[in-house]
Each structure stands twice: as C-alpha cells, then as structure tokens.
Amino acid sequence: MNQITAVSEQDRPFSPWQLGAPLYMPAHRLDLRDIANGDKLPQLRSMIFCTEDAVLKYEVESCIRHLGLCMQGFRETRQRFRFIRARDPEILSRLLDLPHIERIDGFVLPKFTIDNFSAYLDLLRGTAFKVMPTLETREVFDSQAMHELRQALLQDVEAERILMLRIGGNDLMNLLGIRRPRYMTLYQTPLGHVVAQLVALFKPYGFSLSSPVFEYLDDYDTLQQEIRQDLAHGLTGKTAIHPDQVPAIENAYRVERFDYEMALSMHDSAAPAVFRMHDAMCEVATHRQWGNEIIIRHACYGSRELVPLPDYKEVHS
C-alpha cells in the first residue's frame, strides 16, 4: 500500500475528543480563575463549573456572582475549554447576561428532556456557545421518549452546537434507588443496558455520547476496566471528579499502534476492499468510521507505548 500520513490536528475540525477528561468543580471554588487560566492544574484540557448538583440551592446566587467576578480575569486560550453547568433554563438566562460570558466556551444543560428542550436552546439562538445536554431523567429509561428527543434535535438547527450528549449516571442510578458498588463497573449494573440503548439511539445519527463519572478515587483498576468498556461502547470522554483522575482517563485514550496502523491503511486510496493486517480482517466499507475515530483519538492523545516485558519488570521493580 502507499505511504500515507495522518492529518495534522490543526487541520481537523473540532472533535469532542479534544475535551479530554473535563474536571467537574463547584462554581464557588476560590481558585476557579487560576484553574480557568491554567495557572493551577495546567494539565486540564477542559473544565465544567457547576451551579447544579455540586452546590446547594442557597449557594447558587453566590456562585453566579463569583463566576461574574472570575470571568473578568479569564485569559483567552485555545488549549483549555471552559463550560458552565447551568442549574436550569432560568439560571442559564442569568448566566448569559453576565459581563464577559463570551469567555466561556459553552454550557452543560442538566436534566435535558423534550419538555425543556426549547427553554434551553431558545436562549442560545444567535450565540456561538457550544452545549452538552445531559440525559439523566426518568425519560432516559423510555426508548420512545429518547426517540422523540432525538427527532426534535435533528429537526432543530441549534442541534449543530451540541458537542455531545452526556449520560448522567448518578442521577439515573438515584432514580433506580441504587449506587454503583465498589469494584464494579457501571456495565455490571442496570445502567449497562441503558448506555447501550442510548448509543444505539443517538450515535448512528451523528451524536457523540460521554460516559458517566467514576466516583471512587481509590480503585484505579476498576476505572481502567470501565474506560475500556466505555470505548467498546463507542463513548467519547469521561468527566473527572478529581484532578488525579484526569491523567488516568486520558492515558487510557492513547491508541494501540496496531489499531492506528490499520486505521491509516483504511484511508489509503490504494487499499483493497478487504485485507488482512495484524491478523485481523480490515474491511474498508464497514471499518472506516472506526478508523476515523482512531485517527482522531491518536491526534489528541498519541500512541500507547508497549513496554517489553524485561523493561517493564525493571521499571516497576
């Protein structure tokens, strides 16, 4: 096959993969401006300042004031993406009225349903903000309701501003009266079926979906298992709840060298329709979309380095 090279990251359209592992944080954090500017936690690719579940109801007013003050000092950056999780459409309206709100890249829209669809998106018409609606209400368990929501999004031009749909795992588990057990991935709970159903309903129509948070900070092994299952389900990104989770999540998004080589070969104009590579069947017509995702992930995170066994023992002894 002909030698081909990957397209540079600068030449690519924006991809949800560029958000990395967004860090959730309450919007009243005293170091919010330093984090937004990269003076603190410079490794972050993106962050979400929360005015919803991460703060108490009586704290919302102070959060809005604090955000307004902090945004005055936000420096322009193309390497860090800043989002605000609005509590509801009313709070979103107030946030949009804040001076310097244009220094925010977009908003997370919690409890997103067909009922508040217009209330949220009408406020954003004529703006440049990107949005990430969160699917986390009882309607998520109703495939017909999700079908209606998908159709409404497809018919609304504002849907173009949607970076991805977020799956609110803890809210959904709360509706079931359960909590993820320790040492178990969400795919070992009833949510495994729900995630698969949402992927099947939305992803074929062009919507990316992100994985729910992993709430335990002392179980790296299960986090890694869950990320592998996230990727197997076609999910894009996983929100972090602590800075220590960010490198753990983003390192897991590094691409295996064999996968990258196969993905590039499928984009070779001289490639046959079906060929064998790394002892796997590669069929351009059916694997091309997978190849696109692999190439984009590689542009964002690079390759996973495979450490030879002797070297591994030496490094980790």
For each residue, the residues with C-beta under 8 A, 3 or more apart:
1: 4 265 268 270 271
2: 268 269 270
3:
4: 1 264 265 267 268
5: 264
6: 264 295 298 299
7: 11 12 295 299
8: 11 12 299
9: 12 299 300
10:
11: 7 8
12: 7 8 9 15 296 299
13:
14: 18 163
15: 12 18 296 300
16: 19 163 164 208 210 236 237
17: 20 236 237 253 296 297 299 300 301
18: 14 15 45 46 81 300
19: 16 22 45 46 81 163 237
20: 17 44 45 46 237 246 249 250 253 300
21: 45 46 237 238 239 240 245 246 249 250
22: 19 45 46 47 48 81 83 237 239 240
23: 35 41 44 46 47 48 239 240 241 242 243 246
24: 47 48 50 54 85 213 239 240 241
25: 29 32 35 47 48 49 50 54
26: 29 49 50 54 55 59 63
27: 32 49 50 51 54 55 63 64 66 67 84 85
28: 32 55 59 62 63 66
29: 25 26 32 35 49
30:
31: 34 35 40
32: 25 27 28 29 35 36 49 66 67 70
33: 36 37 70 73 74
34: 31 37 39 40
35: 23 25 29 31 32 38 39 40 41 44 47
36: 32 33 47 70 74 80 82
37: 33 34 73 74 75 77 80
38: 35 41 42 44 77 79 80
39: 34 35 42
40: 31 34 35
41: 23 35 38 44 243
42: 38 39
43: 243 246 247
44: 20 23 35 38 41 47 80 243 246
45: 18 19 20 21 22 79 80 81 250
46: 18 19 20 21 22 23 80 81 82 83
47: 22 23 24 25 35 36 44 80 81 82 83
48: 22 23 24 25 83 84 85 108 239
49: 25 26 27 29 32 67 82 83 84 85
50: 24 25 26 27 53 54 55 84 85 108
51: 27 54 55 60 63 64 67 84 85 86 87 91 95
52: 55 85 86 87 88 110
53: 50 110 171
54: 24 25 26 27 50 51 85
55: 26 27 28 50 51 52 59 60 63
56: 59 60
57: 60
58: 61
59: 26 28 55 56 62 63
60: 51 55 56 57 63 64 87 91
61: 58 64 65
62: 28 59 65 66
63: 26 27 28 51 55 59 60 66 67
64: 27 51 60 61 67 68 91 94 95 98
65: 61 62 68 69
66: 27 28 32 62 63 69 70
67: 27 32 49 51 63 64 70 71 84 95 98
68: 64 65 71 72 98 99 100
69: 65 66 72
70: 32 33 36 66 67 73 74
71: 67 68 74 98 99 100 101 103 104
72: 68 69 99 100
73: 33 37 70
74: 33 36 37 70 71 82 100 103 104
75: 37
76: 103
77: 37 38 80
78:
79: 38 45
80: 36 37 38 44 45 46 47 77
81: 18 19 22 45 46 47 105 106
82: 36 46 47 49 74 103 104 105
83: 22 46 47 48 49 104 105 106 107 108 130 132
84: 27 48 49 50 51 67 95 104 107 108
85: 24 27 48 49 50 51 52 54 107 108 110
86: 51 52 89 91 92 95 107 108 109 110
87: 51 52 60 90 91 110
88: 52 91 92 110 111 116
89: 86 92 93 116 119 120 123
90: 87 93 94
91: 51 60 64 86 87 88 94 95
92: 86 88 89 95 96 107 109 120 123
93: 89 90 96 97 123
94: 64 90 91 97 98
95: 51 64 67 84 86 91 92 98 101 107
96: 92 93 101 123 124 127
97: 93 94 101
98: 64 67 68 71 94 95 101
99: 68 71 72
100: 68 71 72 74 103
101: 71 95 96 97 98 104
102: 128
103: 71 74 76 82 100
104: 71 74 82 83 84 101 107 129
105: 81 82 83 129 130
106: 81 83 129 130 131 132 161 163
107: 83 84 85 86 92 95 104 124 129 130 131 132
108: 48 50 83 84 85 86 131 132 133 134 166
109: 86 92 112 120 131 132 133 134
110: 52 53 85 86 87 88 134 136 168
111: 88 116 134 136 137 171
112: 109 116 117 120 133 134 135 136 137 149 165
113: 116 117 137 139 145 149
114: 117 139 145 148 149 152
115:
116: 88 89 111 112 113 119 120
117: 112 113 114 120 121 149 152 153 156
118: 121 122
119: 89 116 122 123
120: 89 92 109 112 116 117 123 124 131 133
121: 117 118 124 125 131 156 158 159
122: 118 119 125
123: 89 92 93 96 119 120
124: 96 107 120 121 127 129 131 158 161
125: 121 122 158
126:
127: 96 124
128: 102
129: 104 105 106 107 124 161
130: 83 105 106 107 161 162 163
131: 106 107 108 109 120 121 124 161 162 163
132: 83 106 107 108 109 162 163 164 165 166 210
133: 108 109 112 120 162 165 166
134: 108 109 110 111 112 165 166 167 168 171
135: 112 140 146 165 166 167 168 198
136: 110 111 112 140 166 167 168 169 171 172
137: 111 112 113 140 171 175
138: 141 142 175
139: 113 114 142 145 146 149
140: 135 136 137 145 146 167 172 194 198
141: 138 172 175 194
142: 138 139 145 146
143: 146 147 197 201
144: 147 148
145: 113 114 139 140 142 148 149
146: 135 139 140 142 143 149 150 197 198 201 202
147: 143 144 150 151 201
148: 114 144 145 151 152
149: 112 113 114 117 139 145 146 152 153
150: 146 147 153 154 201 202 205 207
151: 147 148 154 155
152: 114 117 148 149 155 156
153: 117 149 150 156 159 162 207
154: 150 151 159 205
155: 151 152
156: 117 121 152 153 159
157: 160
158: 121 124 125 161
159: 121 153 154 156 162
160: 157
161: 106 124 129 130 131 158
162: 130 131 132 133 153 159 165 207
163: 14 16 19 106 130 131 132 208
164: 16 132 207 208 209 210 236 237
165: 112 132 133 134 135 162 198 202 207 208 209 210
166: 108 132 133 134 135 136 209 210 239
167: 134 135 136 140 172 194 195 198 209 210 211 212 235
168: 110 134 135 136 171 172 212
169: 136 172 173 180 186 191 211 212 213
170: 173 174 179 212 213 215
171: 53 111 134 136 137 168 174 175
172: 136 140 141 167 168 169 175 176 191 194 212
173: 169 170 176 178 179 180 189 191
174: 170 171 177
175: 137 138 141 171 172
176: 172 173 190
177: 174
178: 173 189 190
179: 170 173
180: 169 173 184 186 189 215
181: 184 188 189
182: 216 219 222
183: 219 222
184: 180 181 188 189 222
185: 188 192 222 225 226 229
186: 169 180 189 191 192 195 211 212 226
187: 191 192 195 226 229 233
188: 181 184 185 192
189: 173 178 180 181 184 186 192
190: 176 178 193 194
191: 169 172 173 186 187 194 195 212
192: 185 186 187 188 189 195 196
193: 190 196 197
194: 140 141 167 172 190 191 197 198
195: 167 186 187 191 192 198 199 211 233 235
196: 192 193 199 200 233
197: 143 146 193 194 200 201
198: 135 140 146 165 167 194 195 201 202 209
199: 195 196 202 203 209 233 234 235
200: 196 197 203 204
201: 143 146 147 150 197 198
202: 146 150 165 198 199 205 207 209
203: 199 200 206 207 208 209 234
204: 200
205: 150 154 202
206: 203
207: 150 153 162 164 165 202 203
208: 16 163 164 165 203 236
209: 164 165 166 167 198 199 202 203 234 235 236
210: 16 132 164 165 166 167 235 236 237 238 239
211: 167 169 186 195 226 227 230 235 237 238 239
212: 167 168 169 170 172 186 191 238 239
213: 24 169 170 238 239 240 241
214: 222 223 226 238 241 245
215: 170 180 241
216: 182 219 222 223
217: 241 242 244 245
218:
219: 182 183 216 222 223
220: 223 224 248
221: 224 225
222: 182 183 184 185 214 216 219 225 226
223: 214 216 219 220 226 227 245 248 249
224: 220 221 227 228 248 252
225: 185 221 222 228 229
226: 185 186 187 211 214 222 223 229 230
227: 211 223 224 230 231 238 249 252 253
228: 224 225 231 232 252
229: 185 187 225 226 232 233
230: 211 226 227 233 235 238
231: 227 228 234 235 252 253
232: 228 229
233: 187 195 196 199 229 230
234: 199 203 209 231 293
235: 167 195 199 209 210 211 230 231 238
236: 16 17 164 208 209 210
237: 16 17 19 20 21 22 164 210 211
238: 21 210 211 212 213 214 227 230 235 249
239: 21 22 23 24 48 166 210 211 212 213
240: 21 22 23 24 213 243 245 246 249
241: 23 24 213 214 215 217 245
242: 23 217 245
243: 23 41 43 44 240 246
244: 217 247 248
245: 21 214 217 223 240 241 242 248 249
246: 20 21 23 43 44 240 243 249 250
247: 43 244 250 251
248: 220 223 224 244 245 251 252
249: 20 21 223 227 238 240 245 246 252 253
250: 20 21 45 246 247 253 301
251: 247 248 254 301 304
252: 224 227 228 231 248 249
253: 17 20 227 231 249 250 297 300 301
254: 251 297 301 302 303 304 305
255: 259 260 294 297 298 301 302 303 304
256: 259 260 303 304 306
257: 260 261 303 304 306
258: 261 262 278 280
259: 255 256 262 263 294
260: 255 256 257 263 264 294 295 298 303
261: 257 258 264 265 277 278
262: 258 259 265 266 277 278 280 282 287 291 294
263: 259 260 266 267 290 291 292 294 295 298
264: 4 5 6 260 261 267 268 291 295
265: 1 4 261 262 268 271 275 277 282
266: 262 263 271 282 284 287 288 291
267: 4 263 264 271 288 291 295
268: 1 2 4 264 265 271
269: 2
270: 1 2
271: 1 265 266 267 268 275 282 284
272: 275 284
273: 283 284 285
274: 281 282 283 284
275: 265 271 272 281 282
276: 279 280 281 282
277: 261 262 265 280 282
278: 258 261 262
279: 276
280: 258 262 276 277
281: 274 275 276
282: 262 265 266 271 274 275 276 277 287
283: 273 274 286 287
284: 266 271 272 273 274 287 288
285: 273 288
286: 283
287: 262 266 282 283 284 290 291
288: 266 267 284 285 291 292
289: 292 293
290: 263 287 293 294
291: 262 263 264 266 267 287 288 294 295
292: 263 288 289 295 296
293: 234 289 290 296 297
294: 255 259 260 262 263 290 291 297 298
295: 6 7 260 263 264 267 291 292 298 299
296: 12 15 17 292 293 299 300
297: 17 253 254 255 293 294 300 301
298: 6 255 260 263 294 295 301 302 303
299: 6 7 8 9 12 17 295 296
300: 9 15 17 18 20 253 296 297
301: 17 250 251 253 254 255 297 298
302: 254 255 298
303: 254 255 256 257 260 298
304: 251 254 255 256 257
305: 254
306: 256 257
307: 311 312 315
308: 311 312
309: 312 313
310: 313 314
311: 307 308 314 315
312: 307 308 309 315 316
313: 309 310 316 317
314: 310 311 317
315: 307 311 312
316: 312 313
317: 313 314
